[in-house]
Amino acid sequence: MATTQEIKERCDISRAKLEENEETQVAEINTIDELFRLRLFATKEPRVTRLRIHKLIVVSGVSGPTLKLITQYIPKNLVAEALEVNPANLARLYQRKYLSRTQTEVLEDLARLWGIIDEELFAGDQQMMRRWLETPVPALDGEPPMKLMASLTGRKLLNGHIKKLKSGDYS
């Protein structure tokens, strides 16, 4: 199993690959772990097709150490709720070689949405982002966005709301 330092070193290599391909902005990603590391550490979101992501997930799930890294950026309680595990048992998943396909798909969707909110709505301003995520939004029936992120249906609703916000519809 890879240590956090090894994961970060691999990310540096992956980031270099991404920068080499910057003209096309299509990253050559060979594992789902590489995709997550790039999403967490790269300054730009790697452009990867949904079909490529599907193929990576089919080959293997995300590793336990990468899950641990994800929980350093996305709140542990949110990750645990999305994976439908007790937050106290999340550490057990860190020890796994690979998570299940379903768990990996949930993490991929959650991390993608988290990245959109972070970069496209708040340009990396973590404090403002957290405040927005925890504040009830009238357009979301008074629910705070963070509460919606734990379920697939909630993430779809939130994606739709974000698209409206980006197009200037503030209703």
Secondary structure, DSSP 8 states (H G I E B T S, - for coil): ---HHHHHHHHHHHHHHHHHTTTTTB----SHHHHHHHHHH-SS--B--HHHHHHHHHH----HHHHHHHTTTS-HHHHHHHHTS-GGGHHHHHT-S---HHHHHHHHHHHHHHHIIIIIITTT-HHHHHHHHHS-BGGGTTB-HHHHTTSHHHHHHHHHHHHHHHTT---
